[in-house]
């Protein structure tokens, strides 16, 4: 593979990996946010329900002011600084407020109910503390957070706070805050958050590795195709170089002696014609392969008797093989009607038979048979020739592939079996090559769908 192509593939690999990782990161982030929100809502749901219950129980606060001196058997604590008795909130807390606070304190010991004036200054509170919680002096108040529960942290204490307005008729007379201790809930949420972050970090690392692996696997066919293309160009150039060199040399010899007679350079002219024919056949084979490689190869289908076609071709090759001391035998049923491209099937049979004759020695035997089974038609060619190795059988259908030296010495352009495979695949079939079942030679099995019209 060329260096530029390798760089391009690596660039695409990195781009695909980053894209997949970004998608996984976005999915995990959204999923993590959703899970965190659900867990957080579940943990604080009972506390929030109680906070809203207290708020809903206070519909008309009435005469708001100082808390009663005794609530639920607990003494009210002293405030510092002292409360201005002339304040708008002067007076006693209504009975409904006392009951709501008293009930909530009984359920949650760390329960605080505060009253603020219209400017947000703290003026009174109720809690189970035996002394005034000094951190309340430093609590901030923001009207933007009204009616929305939130968690606040004061001196190591975790509180769930709900703030709301206190109104008398249409007049705002102050604000109230209902606070409940949520140390255990916050501790559980912190542990869950830490576990989720660790888990999602591990998941992202695995996602990064998986994205690289999947991206590398995705570009593998492209890498293979580019490598095949590079090999094809190299091999095609080699095949073209030899005949072009012969033609060029022959023509240069003719130019050196332009006054000679044609008969004097008969061999050079014959060599030029032969190499030109070789180039023409190579170009024709390459064009045929290109046409068969298209998404929808053009096939001229017609119905014919496959047994008759293979029998006639075997007879023609048997005469040629007998001159080399080789035997060809054909066997099959009386008739197999097949709907396919007749010319392509003849070309397929010629390629396989030509290879069988080429890679056998005098005294060897070639057996051609055809039969049908189920929805398929089978063509089998077996010989007792030099055979083929497992590696060569695996690569035999690659273009311009040359097998071991024993087989390569028989010549050929290395396109025959590639053409055969293309023809079979164009007919939605498959072709296999391997050792002969009898232990010597080669066996080619072609499987075609049994279409009859």
N, C-alpha and C positions, 0 to 999 in steps of 0.2 A: 504494500500500500504506500502511496506517495505521502511525503511528509505533510504537504498541505491538506490532503484528505484526512490524515490522522489528526491534525490540529482542529479541523472542522468537526470531526466526530467527537473529539474531547470537549470542544466548546458546546456542542449540542448535548453531550452527556451532562455537563455541569448545569446547563440551562434547564434541562429536564429534571435534574435532581433538586435544584433550587425551587422550581415551580411546584413539584410534589411536596417538598418540605414546607413551603409557604401555605399550601392548601391544608396540610395536616396541622400546622401551627394554628391556622385560623379556626379549623374545626375543633381542635382541642381547647382553644381559648374560649370559644362560644360555649362548648360543652361544660368547661370548668366554671364559667360564670353562671350558667344555668344551675348546675349542681350546688354551687356555693349559695346562690340565692334561695334555692329550695331548702337546703339544710338550715340556713340562717333563719328563714321564715318559720320553719318547724320548731327550732329551738326556742324562739321568742314568742311563738303563737299564744301560749297560755298566759305569759306575762302581759303581752299586749292586750289580750282579751280582758284581763283584770284592769289594766290602765284605762281602757276605753269605758269599762263598766263604771269606774269611779267618775270619769268625766261625764258620762251620760246621766249619772245620778244627781249631778249638780245642774239643775235647770234654771233655778232662780236663786242666786246666792243671797239675796236680800241684804241684811245689815252685815257687811263684812268688816272684820277688824281683827282684834287679837284672838288667838285660839283660847279655848276654855282652859282653865287652870288644871283640870283633871280630865284625861281622855283614856278610857279603857283601863282605869286603875293606875295609870302612869302619871307622874307629875310632869307638868309642862316645864321645859328648861328655860333658863334665862337667856335673853338675847343681848348681844353686844354688837353695836351700840344700842342703847335703849330705843324703844319704839316711840315715835311721836304720837301721843294720844289724840292730837288734833287732826291726825291724818284722815283722808277721805275714807280709808279702810278701817277706821276706828269702830269698835263694837265687838260683837261675838259672832263666831262662825255659826251658820245656820245648822239646824238639827240634821238635815240630810247630809251635809258635809261631814259632820261628826261621825255619823253612822258609816258612811263610805270609808272614811279614813280608819275608823276603828276596826271594821271588818277586814280591810286589806292588810292592816298591820298584823292582825291575827294570823293571816295566811303567809305573810312574808315578813320575818322580823326586821329585815333591812328595807323598810318601806318608809318613805319620807313624802310628806305633802307640804308644799311651800306656797306662800302667797306673795305676790309682787304687786307693787303699785303700777300706775299707768306708765311710769318712766322705766319700769323694769327693775326697780330696787327691791331687794328682799326685805319683807316686813314681818313675816311670821312663818312658822313651820311646825309640823307634828311628826314625831317618829318614836320608835321604841328606845332610842338612845337615852341613857340616864343623864347625859350632859349634851350640851349643844354641839353638833358636828361642825367643827370650825372650818372644814373645807367648803361649807356652804357660803362663807363670806367671799370666796374667790370664784364662785361659779358665775359664768357669763350667761347672758340671756339674749336670744336673738329671735325677733318676731317672725323671721322667715321660716323658722322650723316649727311653727305652730301646727298642731294636729297630726304631726308625723313623729312616731316613736323613733328615738335614736339612742345609741349607747354612748355614755360619757364616762370618763375615768377621772376620779378624784382621790388623791393620796392612796393609790393602790386599790381603791374600791371601784367596782364596775357597776354602773347604774343604768337602767333602762328608763328614759325620761320621756314623758308626754306633756307638752305644754299646750295650754288653751286659754281662751279669753274668759274673763269673768265680767258679765254684763248685767246691768239692772235696767230692764226695759230695753231701750235702744242706746243707753249710755254705757261706755266702757269704764269700769271701775277698777280694773286691775287684771292680773294674770295669775294663773295657778299652774303648778308643776306637780305631776305625780311621778315619783321616783321609786323604782323597785330594784333591789339588789340582784344582779345576774352574774355573779362571779363564776358559778359553776357552768352556766351556759356559755359564757365567754371563754372559759378554759377549754370546754369541749370544742368550741368553734376554732380556737387557735390550734388545738391538736389536729382537728380535721383539716384545717387549711394547710398546716405544715405537711401532713401526710399527702394531701392532694397535690401540693407543689412538687414534692419529691416524686410522686407517682407520675405526674405529667411531665416532669423533666426527663425521667427515664423513658417515658413514652415518646418524647420528642427525639431523644437520642436514637431510640430504636427506629423512629420514623425517618430520621436522617440516613441511617444505615439502609433501611428498607428502600427509601427513595433512590439511593445510589444503585442498589442492587437491581431494582426494577427498571431504572433508566438504562443501566448497562445492558440488561436483558432486552430492553426494547430496541436499542440501537444495534444489537447483535446481528439481526438479519441484514440491516443496512451495511454493517461492516463486512459481513460475508459477501453481500452482493458487490460491494466495491472491490473486495479482494478478487472475486470471480471476474469482474470486469477488467481489472488490471492484468490478471493472468490471461484473459481472453485476448486483450490487445497485444500483449507480449507474444503469445503463441501465434496469433494471426499475422503479426509482423514477421515472425520467423518463417511461417509458411509462405508468405508473399515474397520474402527476400530471395529465396533460392531460385524460383522460376524467373524473377525479374533479373537476377544476376546472369542466368543462362542466356536470356533473351538479349540483354545488353552486350554480353561478350560476343554472342554470335553476330549481332548486327555490327559491332565494331570491326570484326574480322572481315565482314563483307565490305565495309567502307574502306578498308585498307587496300582492297583490290577491286575497284569498281569496274574494271574492264574484263574481269574474269567471267567465264560462262557459269550459268546456274549449276550445271552438273558438277563443276569443280568444287562447289560449296554445298553439295546436297545434304551432307550430314548436319551442317550448321543450320540449314533451313529447316530440316526435319525437327531438330532440337527446338528451334524457335516455335514451330507450330505446336509441338507437343506441350511445351511449357505454357503456351498461350491457352491451349485447351485445359490444362491443369488450373490455370488462373480462372478461367471461365467456370469450371466445375466448382471451384472453391467459392467464387462469388455467388453462384447459384445456390449452393448449400447454405451459405450464410443468409441469403435472402429468404430461403425457405424456413430456416430456423427463426428468423425475425418474424415472419408471418405467423408461424405456429406459436410463438411466444406471446402474441397479442391476447388481450382479454377474451376476445371472441374470434378464434381462428375460423377462417372461411373453409368449410368442408362441403364438397359436392356429394352429398349422400345419395345413395341408390341401393336397391336390394339386389343381392347377388349370392351365388352359391360359394361359400367360403371353401368348402372341400374341393370344388372344381378349380378354383383359383390357385390354392396351395398345391394341388396335384400337378397342375400344368407347370408351375414354377419349379417344383421339385424335379420334374422330368427334364426341364431345360438345364438345370444345374447339374443333374446327374451325368449328363453327357460331358460337361466340362470337368466334373470331378473324376470321372472314369479315366480321363486322359492322364490324371495324376495318380492313378491307382487307389482312388478313394471310392467308397460306396455310399449312396444316399438312398434311404427308404422312406416311404410315406405311408401313413395309416390314418384312418378316420372313418366316420360313419358314411352312409350313402349321401347324405346332404345336410348342410347347415345353412339356412338362409339368414343373411346378416345385412342390416341396413347401415352402411358406412361409406366412406369415401374410397372407392375402388382403387384409384391411382395411389392414394396414400397407403392403403393396405398392401398393394403390390410392392411399393417402395420399402415398406416395413419388412416384408418377407425377404426381399432382395438383400437388405442390409444384414439381417440375421443369417441368411444362408451364405452370403459372401464371407462373413466372419467365420462361420463354421468351416467352410472350405479352406479359408486362409490359414486358420490355426490348427489344422490337422496334417498328419503325415501320411505318406503312402501306406495303405493297409488299414487305415482308420475307417471308422464307420460313423455316418451321420443319420440320425433318425428324426424325422419330422412327423408330428402327430397333431391332430386337432380334435376337440371334443367339447361338448356342452354340458353344463351342470348348473341347475338352478336358474339364476338370471344372467349367467355369464357364459362366455365362449372362451375357450382356452386354446392357445397355440404353443406347442412345446417343441423345442429344437435341442437335441442332445447329441454330443459327439464324444469320441474317445481320443481327442487330440491332446495338446500340451497342457490343457487346464488353465485355471486362473486362481490367483491367490485371493484371500479374503480382502486384503487392502485394495487390490486392483478391482475386485468385484464392487467394492463400495464406491470407488471413484470412476468406474468405467463409463458412466453416463455423462461425465463432465466433458465439456468441449475442449478439444485438442489434448485430452489426457492420453498419455502413452503409458502402457503397462510395462511390466518388467522387460528386460532385454530380449528374452526369448520371444515375447509377443511383439515388441517394438520392431524387431528385425524384419517382421513381415510387411512393413510399410504401412500405408494408409495415412489419412490426414487427421485422424482423431475426431472426426465429426459424425461417424456412422451411428454409433450407439446414442449419441446426443440427439441425432435426427430421429432415431427409433423411439426414444423416450418422448420426444416432443409430439410425434404422431400418435402414440398411445395415449398420452395425456389429453390431446385434443379430442380424442374419442371417449374421454372420461374413464380410461382404463389404467392399468399399471403393468410394468415390466420388471422382471427380476432376473438376475444373473448370478450364477454360483457354480460350485462344483457339481459334476454329474453324480446322480444317485448311485451309480455302479462303482464309484470311487476313482474314475479316471475321466479326464476331459471336462467339458463345460456343459451346463444346462441353462437354457434361456426359457423362461415361462412368461407368456404374454396373456393378460386377462382383459377381455373387452366385454362391455355390456351387451347382452343379447337383444339388440333391437331388430325388429323385423319389418318396420315400416313407419 
